Amino acid sequence: MVRSYANVFNTTYPVEGKAFANVMFTPGQLREKLDVLCAQVTRRIDRAARGRRA
């Protein structure tokens, strides 16, 4: 069976000790994180392309 979704977090939760809550990023925080990730991926691709041309 193939599912169209995936469980990212553990789906079996303890009965006690659930002090941590999953807090969503604000749109601004998410934008900052994605900008950093995009820049890192772009640099890696650029370095790989330069290596192939050498």
Secondary structure, DSSP 8 states (H G I E B T S, - for coil): ---S----S-S---SS----------HHHHHHHHHHHHHHHHHHHHHHHHHHH-
